[in-house]
Amino acid sequence: MSTTSSSSSPLDPRVISQHAQTGIDQLKSTAHSTVDRVAEAASSTADRLGARTEEWIATKDDWVDTARGYVREHPVPALAMAFVAGYLLSRLAGR
């Protein structure tokens, strides 16, 4: 006598496939949201670094302009400072 059950067994390939598909869908959703969050954070960081870089470039340009002005106005002391700085750096590098 053979009895047939209308409910599916947990080992039924269709049940396993359905559970696997549900798990895959959840993983896919989680992966997409994680990638979106990481991309947003990277974009925000890049924007902040871009603004910072522009500030640093402007500061560097200001310093270079100031140094050029000093050298033009006081060439002998500027040459002496350059000589002393070069001498000290060579002494430090020679150690």
N, C-alpha and C positions, 0 to 999 in steps of 0.2 A: 504494500500500500504506500503510495507516494503522496506526500503532502507538499503542496506548493504554497509558499508564503508570498503574500502580496507586498510585504515590506522588503526593502533592499537590505542586504547584508552589509556590514561595515567593510568587508573585503571585496565588495562588488566594484569592478573597475569604474563603473559610472559614478559611484559615490566617491571613490578616491579621486577621480578626475574632477568632480565638482568641488571637493574640498581643496584640491590643489589649485584650481582656478581661482577660488575665493582668496586663498593665501597669496597667489601671484598678483591678483588685483590690489590687495592691501599693500603688498610690497611696492608695487608700481606707484601707487598713490603716495606712499611715504617717501619714496625716492624722488618723485617729482617735486614734492613740497620741500624736501631737503635741498635739492639742487636750486630751486627758486630762492630759498633763504640764503644760500651760499652766494649765489649770483648777486643778490641785492646787497649783501654785506661787502662783496668785492667791489661792486660799482660805487658804493658809498665811500669806501676806503680810497679808491682811485680818485674820486672827486676831491676828497680832502687832501690827498697827497699832491694832486695837480695844483690846487690853490696854494698849498704850502711851498711848492717848488717855485711858483711865480713870485711869492714873497721873498724867498731866498735869493733868487736871481736879481730882484730889484735891490735887495740889501747889498749884494755883491757889487752891483753896478754903482751904487752910492759910494761904497768903500773905495772902489777903483778910481772913481772921479775925485774923491777927496785926496787920495794918495797922489794922483797926477797933479792936482792943484798944489799940493805941498811941495812936490819935487820941482815944479816950475817956479814957485816962489822962493824956495830955499834949496838950491841944487847942491851946495857943498855939504850942509848937514845931512841931507838925504843920502848923498854918496858915502859919507862917513858911517851912517847907520847901516847901509847896505854892506859895507866892508866888514863892520863889526859882526853883523848877523851871519855873514858868510864864514867868517873866521870861527865863530862859536859853533856853527853847524858842522864845519869840517872837524873841529876838535871832538864834538860829540859823536860824529860818525866814525872817527878814527879809533874809538875805544873798543 
